[in-house]
C-alpha cells in the first residue's frame, strides 16, 4: 500500500474522528506505518501539513531516540562492569 493512498484515506476519514481521539488515532496510524516498515522521513513527506500526524511522528521519533539512548547506556554499563 502506498503512503499516498494512506494519506488520502486519513485525509478523508480524520474529519469523522472525534477531536478528543484524533491525536490518539494519529499515534496509532504512525505506529502502524512504522510497523509496516515505512521510514519516518517517508511518513513525514506523505503527511506534510497534517498537524496530528506530524505531531504523532515527532513524538514517535523522540520516544525511540530516548529508548535508544537508554539501551546504549545499559550496554555501556554492562561492558564497564565486565571489565
Secondary structure, 3 states (H helix, E strand, C coil): CCHHHHHHHHHHHHHHCCHHHHHHHHHHHHHHHHHCCCCHHHHHHHCCCCHHHHHHHHHHHHHHHHHHHHHHHHHHHHHHHHC
